[in-house]
């Protein structure tokens, strides 16, 4: 307990320094007593690269444990980044939710916690709450720029996009959108979250930081293309932040917008899904986008689901079976195709 604030201290210990130049590989060590290890700990890998004064970027993957583009790109970056090419500091946590990542699940096998719905967490709570609290109170305040990688996991699949959120603080929103464009995924989304309570995104934005997220595919796997997008994007992000001294790699990106809840289509039935459109297809308002067939017996009609707005099919349910309440599809409003311009000195 911190006597000055009456706030319990988070038991997580970082084994590497944050303020020493060079490359430091270590762990966030979270004590976790259990049947197979009475005095054991959860070891969350972390890397810190520092070269003098300058901005700080916090890069995270596996916030959900069944999403792999971020972990692959960030693990590669920890072995490839040359500290002589940076100004400032890069903090990399490729497997932010290590228990879930090691289990290949969205939520933690230790306590069932969904890390990205647990912020700001608690220093004296469950393992997931302690991880959230540490990132919220220790790592996020250090950062100027935060990039949190996501994809659809086992249950969703997305066109590959980087995302920024609509914010009440418009200067912060503009900075986030600029960083999103610099990431330069094939699609760039201004995103409406259907449930932002407890999200890492919200916690970071509440600290006033520049925040970018992604959805780079899904289905509980990754591809050469999706990992390539992540690897290029994280370097572009660091260049945009003024940390990495290199030339950005830009290609055209299609702007997408999710202005309201009409973008979402949810299943009202259990059954077998028959997609009627593929990711990236242009969809008209009212168009049929999926059938859900009952599976209890033959000869029963399918329920047809329709788009509530026109646009581009940006996300879809991935498994062949659906349950009532599952997100079947997301239709985003398509905007212009843009190619960012490299920043010019002076």
KEZA-283258 format. One record per atom (N, C-alpha, C): x, y, z; residue in one letter. Coordinates in steps of 0.001 Angstrom, whole numbers, padded with zeros to 6 digits, always signed. Each point is the difference from the previous one (the first is absolute). Last residue first. Example, Ala and Ser with C-alpha at 12.3 -4.5 7.8 and 13.67 -1.06 7.14 Angstrom:
<fises>
+012850-002250+007080S
+000820+001190+000060S
-000770+001090+000730S
+000290-005720-000070A
-000890+001190+000000A
+000900+001200+000000A
</fises>
This chain:
<fises>
+011529+021172-042207X
-000085+001427-000242X
-001342+000439-000490X
+001171-004984-000911X
+000623+000851+001006X
-000179+001459-000394X
-003448-003929-001411X
+001145+000774-000486X
+000563+000847+001129X
-003122-004875-000648X
+000207+001284+000676X
+001258+000666-000520X
-002894-003411-003084X
+001036+000016+001040X
+000158+001390+000593X
-004688-001590-001998X
+001224+000646-000448X
+001036-000068+001111X
-004399-003435-001156X
+000625+001035+000840X
+001249+000572-000654X
-004342-001970-002500X
+001378-000416+000250X
+000655+001088+000832X
-005444-001760-001143X
+001030+001006+000229X
+001356-000668+000143X
-005605-000553-001554X
+001276-000715+000058X
+001104+001042+000085X
-005256+000672+001826X
+000979+000165-001072X
+001176-000950+000183X
-004404-001558+002383X
+000384+001351-000365X
+001013-000002-001130X
-004137-003376+002379X
+001254+000133-000742X
+000238+001451-000376X
-002730-002568+004159X
-000155+000973-001075X
+001353+000200-000669X
-001466-004686+002487X
+000571+001329+000222X
-000247+000888-001212X
-001967-004728+002510X
+000043+000726-001267X
+000457+001421+000291X
+000078-005167+002451X
+000153+001436+000197X
+000132+000634-001377X
-002040-005032+002273X
+000675+000826-000997X
+000102+001434+000484X
-001585-003734+002740X
+000079-000640-001306X
+000847+000792-000973X
-000290-000593+005588X
+000121+000995-001072X
+000189-000739-001321X
-002669-002199+004264X
+001289+000138-000678X
-000057+001123-001031X
-003830-001532+002601X
+000802+001093+000546X
+001348+000169-000650X
-002295-004723-000169X
-000767+001228+000182X
+000865+001059+000687X
+002708-003582-002676X
-000918-000021+001132X
-000737+001333+000059X
+002766-003202-004037X
-000225+001252+000712X
-000959-000242+001153X
+003695-002846-003602X
-001184+000021+000842X
-000098+001334+000730X
+003669-000810-002880X
-001167-000374-000787X
-001293-000003+000782X
+004286+003327+001140X
-000375-001418+000046X
-001265-000280-000812X
+001483+004647+000124X
+000931-000944-000626X
-000421-001462+000103X
-002411+005208-000460X
+000130-001132+000913X
+000851-001064-000679X
+000831+004986-001629X
-001012-001051-000062X
+000249-001018+001103X
+001345+005429-002183X
+000218-001097+000946X
-001117-001008-000153X
+000334+003795-002889X
+001294+000144+000667X
+000302-001131+000963X
-003052+001556-004523X
-000025-001035+001030X
+001380-000076+000643X
-002209+004486-002193X
+000951-001072-000270X
-000060-001016+001133X
-004210+003275-001459X
+001421+000209+000254X
+000825-001203-000381X
-005480+001790+001521X
+000882-000358-001096X
+001441+000272+000363X
-003915-001446+003593X
+000506+001161-000724X
+000829-000515-001167X
-002151-003061+002708X
-000794+001141+000473X
+000496+001315-000587X
+000053-005417-001750X
+000816+001150+000396X
-000907+001158+000385X
-001720-005125+000524X
+000222+001050-000988X
+000870+001116+000576X
-001551-005674+000610X
+000409+001242+000651X
+000439+001005-001060X
-003233-004797+000476X
+000864+000837-000831X
+000259+001312+000728X
-001389-005354+001344X
-000250+001414+000313X
+001002+000819-000801X
-001911-005045-001463X
+001064+000817+000590X
-000532+001378+000363X
-003019-004710-000193X
+000536+001133-000760X
+001098+000736+000762X
-001193-005407+000243X
-000340+001256+000657X
+000616+001173-000764X
+000528-004923-000768X
-001228+000563-000537X
-000436+001304+000614X
+003011-003593+002844X
-000010+000417-001396X
-001333+000659-000351X
+002253+000139+005034X
-000660-000950-000893X
+000010+000568-001404X
+002439+002084+003572X
-000626-001056+000796X
-000673-001056-000870X
+002337+004267-001241X
+000737-001263-000120X
-000642-001141+000794X
-001003+005186-002760X
-000181-000810+001208X
+000638-001371-000201X
+001790+004468-002551X
-000840-001183-000136X
-000175-000691+001345X
+001218+005095-002063X
+000275-000880+001134X
-001013-001138-000044X
+002266+003845-003699X
-001100-000847+000448X
+000459-000782+001213X
+001705+004986-002309X
+000228-001337+000561X
-001336-000698+000213X
+000417+004309-002139X
+001429-000246+000206X
+000289-001365+000607X
-003852+003265-003007X
+000183-001198+000819X
+001491-000280+000137X
-001931+005045-000761X
+000444-001209-000695X
+000136-001162+000979X
-001121+004684+001075X
-001087-000950-000186X
+000396-001281-000689X
+003065+004108-000879X
-000914-000046+001137X
-001159-000936-000312X
+004547-001006-002517X
-001055+001005-000008X
-000865-000137+001246X
+005411-001300-001020X
-001317-000460+000423X
-000989+001157-000095X
+005264-001898-001719X
-000881+001156+000148X
-001429-000497+000222X
+004571-002835+001381X
-001059+000222-000982X
-000748+001296+000302X
+003545-001936+002778X
+000411+000940-001038X
-001056+000268-001048X
-000331-004555+002611X
+000704+001182+000490X
+000463+000866-001166X
-004145-003015-001165X
+001341-000223+000522X
+000617+001309+000474X
-005324-002233-000558X
+000961+001006-000466X
+001326-000291+000671X
-003716-002630+000971X
-000461+000408-001324X
+000854+001124-000570X
+000350-004331+003942X
+000288+001375-000413X
-000503+000259-001418X
-001679-003457+003794X
+000335-000005-001423X
+000287+001447-000404X
-000309-003011+004971X
+000021+001237-000788X
+000391-000288-001440X
-002593-002771+004150X
+001098-000112-000957X
-000027+001223-000899X
-002138+000029+005150X
-000076-000778-001227X
+001285-000010-000791X
-003347+002876+003965X
+001085-000971-000063X
-000095-000729-001335X
-001890+005146+000773X
-000267-001432-000055X
+001293-000780+000186X
-000446+004759-000588X
-001088-000223+000947X
-000359-001484+000089X
+004589+003254-001539X
-000873-001153-000190X
-001058-000059+001095X
+002380+004585-001974X
+000131-001045+001014X
-000998-001119-000262X
+002672+004540-002435X
-001093-000956-000163X
+000251-001149+000971X
+001787+005558-000759X
+000084-001356+000547X
-001249-000812-000333X
+000725+004729-001074X
+001073-000747-000656X
-000024-001483+000380X
-002840+003461+001876X
-000535-000662-001184X
+001071-000755-000779X
+000781+002820+003962X
-000279-001409+000221X
-000598-000723-001184X
+003150+004344-000849X
-001066-000316+000957X
-000232-001504+000054X
+003538+002218-002682X
-000612+001152+000674X
-001039-000346+001055X
+004451-001865-002630X
-001111-000681+000677X
-000742+001040+000822X
+003691-000139-004516X
-000600+000674+001151X
-001110-000888+000555X
+004811+000017-003504X
-001280-000562+000417X
-000504+000761+001218X
+003952+000353-004368X
-000575+000496+001246X
-001374-000629+000242X
+004456-001879-002743X
-001400+000388-000152X
-000546+000437+001355X
+005172+000059-002236X
-000831-000548+001073X
-001418+000535-000175X
+005202-000521-002875X
-001365+000517+000155X
-000767-000733+001100X
+005164+000154+000737X
-000796-000471-001128X
-001407+000570+000174X
+005476+000571+002261X
-001412+000324-000130X
-000590-000609-001263X
+004383+000136+003720X
-000434-000743-001181X
-001507+000162-000120X
+004293+003062+002472X
-001250-000759+000074X
-000302-000685-001325X
+004965+001151+002021X
-000976+000475-000973X
-001279-000824+000125X
+003445+001126+004180X
-000082-000839-001194X
-001031+000615-000937X
+001479+000325+005298X
+000599+000736-001109X
+000058-000913-001217X
-003259+000141+004630X
+000835-000802-000896X
+000466+000848-001171X
-002699+002113+003292X
+000900-000858+000765X
+000979-000733-000905X
-003982+003021-000852X
+001278+000688+000126X
+001029-000802+000769X
-004631-001162-001460X
+000168+000486+001372X
+001289+000784+000198X
-000966-002168-004158X
-000940+001104+000202X
+000165+000619+001384X
+002437-003882-000927X
+000529+001120-000785X
-000883+001230+000202X
-001448-003986+001902X
+001156+000527+000738X
+000647+001165-000739X
-003563-002234-002145X
-000492+000642+001224X
+001149+000630+000780X
+000977-002668-003775X
-000558+001295-000398X
-000476+000796+001213X
+001401-004360+000807X
+001145+000856-000340X
-000477+001375-000456X
-003254-003238+000857X
+000627+000409+001261X
+001219+000874-000270X
-002371-001835-003734X
-000742+001024+000719X
+000675+000464+001270X
+001720-003623-002696X
+000173+001301-000650X
-000635+001112+000829X
-000637-004339+001559X
+001426+000340+000080X
+000276+001350-000653X
-004405-001810-000239X
+000356+000382+001370X
+001447+000454+000093X
-001557-001714-004091X
-000650+001285+000274X
+000383+000501+001385X
+001443-004291-001152X
+000738+001020-000740X
-000581+001385+000204X
-002266-003693+001765X
+001190+000305+000800X
+000852+001046-000700X
-003748-001519-002318X
-000424+000759+001177X
+001182+000333+000909X
+000766-002633-003950X
-000439+001361-000321X
-000327+000781+001262X
+001128-004556+000377X
+001180+000768-000388X
-000388+001448-000286X
-003270-002307+003333X
+000505-000324-001330X
+001260+000806-000274X
-003039-002084+004570X
+000551+001156-000710X
+000508-000481-001348X
-003969-001617+004014X
+001283-000271-000634X
+000520+001301-000589X
-004431-000641+001973X
+000894-000692+000916X
+001314-000408-000615X
-003643+002642-002035X
-000129-001438-000123X
+000929-000780+000900X
+000920+005077-002144X
-000719-000726+001032X
-000024-001487-000248X
+001689+005547-001497X
-000374-001322-000494X
-000793-000711+001064X
+001864+004272+000897X
+000805-000356-001176X
-000334-001367-000580X
-001257+004540+003253X
-000631-001302-000222X
+000575-000488-001326X
+001677+003974+003918X
-000133-000642-001304X
-000995-001144+000078X
+001559+005103+002632X
-000244-001432+000095X
-000084-000570-001410X
+002031+004696+002753X
-000429-000669-001226X
-000195-001475+000313X
+000822+005189+002691X
-000284-001437+000028X
-000474-000481-001366X
+002391+004237+003194X
-000317-000333-001384X
-000137-001518-000075X
-001026+002575+004710X
+001048-000486-000890X
-000511-000149-001428X
-002127+001317+004487X
+000343+001036-000966X
+001030-000416-001028X
-002352-002509+003638X
+001283+000581+000401X
+000449+001097-000971X
-003875-002500-000925X
-000275+000819+001189X
+001267+000606+000586X
+000329-003048-003578X
-000533+001279-000468X
-000341+000915+001170X
+001380-004373+001005X
+001109+000759-000579X
-000476+001373-000455X
-003269-002962+001621X
+000921+000375+001077X
+001141+000858-000533X
-003044-001850-003095X
-000605+001083+000771X
+000927+000482+001103X
+001381-003755-002561X
-000121+001187-000837X
-000477+001198+000815X
-000019-004259+001939X
+001323+000612+000029X
-000022+001291-000795X
-004687-001679+001985X
+000971-000273-001056X
+001332+000696+000275X
-004398+000058+002518X
+001028-000940+000410X
+001081-000262-001022X
-004419+001884-001866X
+000236-000017+001443X
+001044-001060+000321X
-002022+001061-004388X
+001358+000463+000301X
+000307+000014+001492X
-003396-002076-003985X
+000112-000084+001463X
+001415+000403+000382X
-001400+000244-004477X
-001332-000307+000521X
+000013-000096+001519X
+003195+003149-003264X
-000010-001227+000787X
-001410-000254+000531X
+001952+002757-004397X
-000957+000068+001095X
+000030-001333+000725X
+003820+002524-003411X
-000742-001126+000552X
-000958+000408+001110X
+002962+001206-004688X
-000416+000788+001154X
-001115-000800+000662X
+003948-001987-003406X
-001356+000080+000551X
-000100+001010+001137X
+002959-001935-004604X
+000178+000870+001172X
-001383+000374+000519X
+002733-003976-003430X
-001189+000772+000345X
+000290+000788+001273X
+003544-002393-001806X
-000796+000121-001227X
-001310+000751+000196X
+003874+001344+003342X
-000610-001282-000353X
-000781+000160-001304X
+002960+003339+002619X
-000182-000298-001420X
-000379-001455-000267X
+001633+003277+003755X
+000115-001462+000053X
-000197-000590-001387X
-000828+004598+000574X
+001422-000325-000140X
+000235-001503+000072X
-004336+001699+000783X
+000352+000103-001414X
+001464-000357-000225X
-001434+000158+004443X
-000660-001100-000701X
+000341+000019-001483X
+001405+003602+002611X
+000826-001181+000266X
-000585-001240-000663X
-002489+003968-000278X
+001250+000159-000753X
+000912-001205+000201X
-003933+000195+002533X
-000304-000295-001399X
+001248+000146-000860X
+000327+001208+004527X
-000180-001447-000128X
-000272-000387-001454X
+000271+004551+001050X
+001322-000613+000134X
-000089-001513-000146X
-004018+002454+000033X
+000751+000265-001230X
+001378-000636+000045X
-002648-000235+003897X
-000568-000825-001065X
+000774+000187-001300X
+001098+002807+003580X
+000486-001357+000231X
-000524-000940-001085X
-001625+004314-000073X
+001422+000031-000349X
+000628-001380+000209X
-004534+000598+001263X
+000182-000068-001448X
+001470+000082-000413X
-002882-001861+004250X
+001156+000894-000148X
+000450-000046-001457X
-003466-002826+001113X
-000486+001344+000313X
+001116+001026-000140X
+000032-004520-002967X
+000273+000467+001356X
-000601+001384+000207X
+000225-004767-003444X
-000592+001324+000181X
+000161+000402+001467X
+003536-003497-002092X
-001344+000166+000540X
-000465+001450-000062X
+003448-003481-003074X
-000002+001043+001024X
-001446+000229+000401X
+003043-004131-002839X
-001185+000707+000482X
+000363+001088+000992X
+001685-003706-004372X
+000398+000719+001208X
-001156+000898+000393X
-000420-004714-003022X
-000042+001450+000180X
+000693+000424+001282X
-001424-004395-003654X
+001078+000515+000864X
-000030+001519+000117X
-004310-003316-000419X
+000935+000597-000941X
+001087+000660+000847X
-002308-003889+002571X
-000088+001397-000413X
+000795+000245-001274X
-002546-004055+003485X
+001013+000261-001024X
-000249+001397-000547X
-001324-003310+004741X
-000249+001052-000982X
+001128+000043-001018X
-000068-003167+003683X
-001426+000130-000317X
-000336+001071-001028X
+004429-001313+002084X
-000604-001205-000564X
-001404+000219-000540X
+003169+004279+000201X
+000019-001197+000814X
-000709-001150-000694X
+000838+004610-001719X
-001314-000500+000378X
-000016-001203+000909X
+003925+003721+000206X
-000673-000563-001168X
-001281-000646+000505X
+004011+003925+001900X
-001102-000960+000102X
-000290-000603-001367X
+003906+003386+002951X
-000384-000848-001133X
-001172-000909+000360X
+001930+004980+001669X
-000491-001269+000544X
-000549-000837-001147X
+003200+004645+001194X
-000528-000818-001091X
-000356-001366+000569X
+001293+005425+001734X
-000308-001387+000346X
-000631-000677-001212X
+003046+004729+001771X
-000700-000690-001081X
-000207-001453+000423X
+001996+002825+003055X
-000622+001062-000780X
-000885-000589-001096X
+001627-002186+005050X
-000002+000048-001457X
-000582+001302-000532X
+000325-001522+004714X
+001337+000253-000539X
-000037+000372-001478X
-003992-001328+002423X
+000437+001369+000298X
+001391+000331-000525X
-001705-004496-000578X
-000675+001007-000828X
+000412+001425+000348X
+001736-003649+002671X
+000513+000056-001370X
-000669+001085-000840X
-001282-000547+004711X
+001460+000058-000140X
+000414+000220-001455X
-004635-000413+001465X
+000607+000936+000954X
+001506+000151-000155X
-002815-002919-002830X
-000697+001281+000114X
+000756+001005+000855X
+001544-004508-000581X
+000093+000709-001275X
-000634+001387+000105X
-000340-002715+003774X
+001406+000340-000248X
+000150+000756-001322X
-004298-001659+001211X
+000414+001111+000860X
+001438+000414-000289X
-001704-003832-002194X
-000620+001232-000493X
+000454+001202+000813X
+001381-004216+001496X
+000670+000341-001262X
-000559+001308-000544X
-002118-001721+003768X
+001328+000517+000344X
+000780+000377-001256X
-004206-002072-000495X
-000162+001362+000521X
+001344+000617+000364X
-000089-004518-001329X
-000300+000874-001135X
-000159+001446+000451X
+000684-003290+003382X
+001176+000185-000858X
-000261+000939-001180X
-003162+001005+004039X
+000362-001252-000652X
+001263+000203-000836X
-000366+003719+003556X
-001060-000828-000551X
+000495-001334-000530X
+002078+004266+001910X
-000210-001084+000957X
-001090-000957-000478X
+001291+003906-002475X
+001301-000524+000427X
-000121-001174+000955X
-003465+001344-004061X
+000186+000205+001447X
+001352-000566+000405X
-002801+002005-004885X
+000542-001069+000817X
+000075+000343+001478X
-001870+002634-003889X
+001392+000218+000406X
+000601-001081+000881X
-002087-002038-003398X
+000635+001250+000411X
-001000+000896+000713X
-000926-004363-002129X
+000323-000019+001425X
+000595+001313+000490X
-001173-002021-004503X
-001220+000512+000633X
+000209+000155+001511X
+003373-001756-002931X
-000432+001223-000674X
-001403+000445+000404X
+001977-004019+001780X
+000864+001133+000333X
-000504+001288-000619X
-002715-004229+001626X
+000250+000578-001315X
+000801+001279+000238X
-000508-004550+003361X
-000048+001427-000287X
+000284+000331-001451X
-000068-004298+002713X
-001071+000283-000946X
-000074+001446-000426X
+003369-002213+002869X
-001155+000568+000706X
-001184+000290-000913X
+004123-002333-001369X
+000215+000115+001443X
-001250+000445+000744X
+000564-000420-004874X
-000376-001248+000676X
+000164+000082+001516X
-001118+004194-003490X
+001039-000652+000798X
-000496-001304+000610X
-001846+001993-004794X
+000006+000378+001405X
+000998-000846+000777X
-000397-000665-004653X
-000257+001437+000095X
+000149+000476+001436X
+002826-004292-001646X
-001389+000381+000256X
-000136+001512+000106X
+003968-003228-000251X
-000659+000190-001282X
-001460+000382+000128X
+003619-000767+003425X
-001126-000929-000121X
-000689+000081-001358X
+003580+002898+001139X
+000548-001349+000107X
-001098-001065-000131X
-001284+004556+000042X
+000789-000297-001193X
+000530-001428+000039X
-002279+001712+003777X
-000917-000286-001097X
+000761-000382-001261X
+002599+001303+003752X
-000760-001225+000288X
-000959-000381-001126X
+002514+004126-000459X
+000758-001242-000161X
-000800-001249+000363X
-000922+004995-001471X
-000814-000922+000792X
+000614-001395-000127X
+002435+003219-002172X
-000539+000779+001119X
-000819-000874+000955X
+003616-000687-003695X
-000994-000935+000517X
-000604+000593+001280X
+003327+002416-002446X
-000628-000756-001089X
-001151-000879+000457X
+002407+004577+001595X
-000585-001143+000714X
-000744-000848-001030X
+003783+004396+000222X
-000693-001016-000793X
-000464-001134+000907X
+001967+005469-000299X
-000341-001057+000947X
-000889-000998-000733X
+003641+004234-001259X
-001027-000914-000497X
-000176-001112+001032X
+002313+005409-000376X
-000180-001304+000638X
-001142-000773-000656X
+003659+004182-001596X
-001036-000162+001001X
-000086-001445+000459X
+001756+000831-004614X
+000177+001126+000917X
-001147-000071+000997X
+002675-003729-003665X
-001149+000627+000645X
+000433+001194+000836X
+002860-003120-002474X
-000884+000627-000978X
-001188+000708+000641X
+003300-002581+002402X
+000700+001148-000570X
-000867+000748-001010X
-001387-004115+002093X
-000192+001187+000844X
+000720+001232-000531X
-002116-004151-002774X
+001330+000488+000364X
-000163+001263+000840X
-003280-004521-001228X
+000110+001444+000209X
+001398+000367+000488X
-001597-004604-000765X
+000480+000723-001179X
+000251+001483+000248X
-001876-003374+003099X
+001304-000525-000416X
+000616+000798-001142X
-004293+001057+001867X
+000905-000055+001154X
+001372-000545-000362X
-003574+000147-003223X
+000583+001317+000250X
+000981-000038+001164X
-002512-003885-001046X
+001035+000259-001000X
+000698+001327+000276X
-003647-001017+002653X
+001102-000889+000353X
+001147+000170-000997X
-003939+002319-000907X
+000740+000602+001113X
+001144-000892+000464X
-002933-001480-003473X
+000716+001196-000437X
+000853+000574+001123X
-002742-003744+000997X
+001032-000362-000975X
+000820+001216-000408X
-003705+000642+002972X
+001102-000745+000609X
+001108-000344-000981X
-003875+002109-001819X
+000786+000855+000885X
+001134-000731+000667X
-003074-002484-002642X
+000819+000903-000816X
+000899+000878+000860X
-003374-003300+001679X
+001413-000343-000148X
+000849+000960-000833X
-004506-001412+003496X
+000246+000952-001085X
+001510+000104-000202X
-002544-002261+003608X
-000149-000757-001245X
+000152+000902-001223X
+000150+001503+004738X
+001026-001014-000211X
-000100-000795-001275X
-000990+005296+001408X
-000786-001229-000072X
+000926-001111-000486X
+002298+003508+000589X
-000975+000457+000995X
-001086-001071+000121X
+004031-000050-002986X
-000646-001062+000787X
-000738+000536+001222X
+003575+003417-001714X
-000688-001047-000742X
-000620-000986+000964X
+002401+005445-000203X
-000551-001167+000681X
-000678-000955-000978X
+003450+004695+000922X
-000507-000888-001038X
-000460-001297+000648X
+001476+005486+001099X
-000354-001273+000623X
-000700-000843-001055X
+003539+004532-000057X
-001078-000788-000593X
-000169-001286+000789X
+002336+005279+000722X
-000120-001409+000377X
-001193-000610-000722X
+003607+004522-000963X
-001321-000562+000280X
+000092-001467+000420X
+004334+002811+001063X
-000899-000007-001149X
-001329-000612+000365X
+005648+000056+001668X
-001304+000618+000224X
-000825-000028-001279X
+003772-003792+000494X
-000086+001415+000325X
-001424+000473+000226X
+000158-004563-001480X
+001165+000729-000488X
-000232+001485+000251X
-002185-005409+001037X
+000091+001425+000328X
+001287+000574-000565X
-003675-004576+000415X
+001071+000578-000814X
+000038+001492+000314X
-002226-004794+002263X
+000112+001458+000034X
+001219+000403-000812X
-003667-004513+000861X
+001273+000528-000490X
-000058+001519+000040X
-002675-004783+002194X
+000018+001425-000328X
+001386+000372-000491X
-003543-004557+001644X
+001196+000541-000656X
-000152+001483-000346X
-002203-002838+004064X
-000462+000678-001212X
+001211+000632-000677X
-001222-003941+003893X
+001104+000771-000580X
-000438+000559-001356X
-002206-001936+004935X
-000245+000132-001428X
+001069+000934-000553X
+000714-003044+004547X
-000310+001291-000611X
-000391-000203-001454X
+000474-003006+005176X
+000262+000234-001411X
-000386+001393-000454X
+000089-002969+004272X
+000543+001354-000042X
+000309+000406-001450X
-002089-004173+000676X
-000490+000741+001164X
+000465+001448+000019X
-001012-003619-003829X
+001133+000885+000286X
-000403+000956+001125X
-003006-003299-001804X
+001244-000572-000521X
+001219+000880+000256X
-004474+001247+001506X
+000245-001370+000434X
+001359-000520-000447X
-000268+005245+000526X
-000947-000964-000553X
+000410-001418+000406X
+001181+005833+000175X
+000064-001266+000736X
-001097-000936-000487X
+002618+004425-001934X
-001258-000729-000165X
+000142-001378+000635X
+002607+005242-001145X
-000133-001131+000920X
-001376-000661-000143X
+002680+002739-003801X
-001231+000081+000784X
-000090-001207+000928X
+003733+002898-003265X
-000185-001197+000836X
-001182+000218+000939X
+002156+001770-004877X
-000873+000486+001058X
-000368-001233+000815X
+004627+000176-002947X
-001368-000426+000276X
-000715+000991+000913X
+004413+000111-003796X
-000317-000578+001304X
-001472-000307+000107X
+004321+002649-003028X
-001025-001034-000126X
-000257-000610+001371X
+002401+004648-002444X
-000228-000746+001235X
-001160-000970-000215X
+003778+003717-002521X
-001054-000985-000238X
-000128-000870+001242X
+001814+005362-000261X
+000359-001340-000442X
-001227-000856-000232X
+000622+004259+003617X
+000190-000196-001427X
+000392-001438-000301X
-003021+001401+004266X
+001394-000200-000384X
+000092-000231-001501X
-004097+000482+002773X
+000675+001278-000212X
+001485-000133-000300X
-003283-003567+001140X
-000667+000802-001020X
+000818+001221-000411X
+001387-005219+001985X
-000118+001438+000255X
-000722+000704-001141X
-000915-005230+001634X
+000903+000792-000835X
-000180+001477+000327X
-002634-003597+001931X
+001388-000420+000213X
+000989+000769-000857X
-005076+000932+002446X
+000680-000025-001291X
+001474-000291+000232X
-004620-001226+002969X
+001354+000554+000011X
+000571-000107-001407X
-005143-000182+002778X
+000811-000275-001188X
+001328+000735+000106X
-003734+000292+003205X
+001119-000895+000278X
+000873-000297-001207X
-002925+004531+001544X
-000071-001111-000941X
+001201-000912+000220X
-002204+003044+003915X
+001052-000024-001006X
-000186-001210-000903X
-003976+002866+002715X
+000881-001169+000043X
+001046+000069-001104X
-002111+004400+002205X
-000206-000874-001151X
+000917-001211+000130X
-000379+004137+002730X
-000860-001103+000441X
-000334-000932-001151X
+003064+003937+000108X
-001207-000026-000822X
-001021-001017+000462X
+004212+000749+002278X
-000338+001348-000459X
-001330+000026-000747X
+002031-004094+001582X
-000606+000781+001078X
-000465+001366-000477X
+000357-004719-002645X
+000678+001282-000037X
-000683+000929+001001X
+000251-005570-000018X
-000848+001200+000000X
+000880+001245+000000X
</fises>
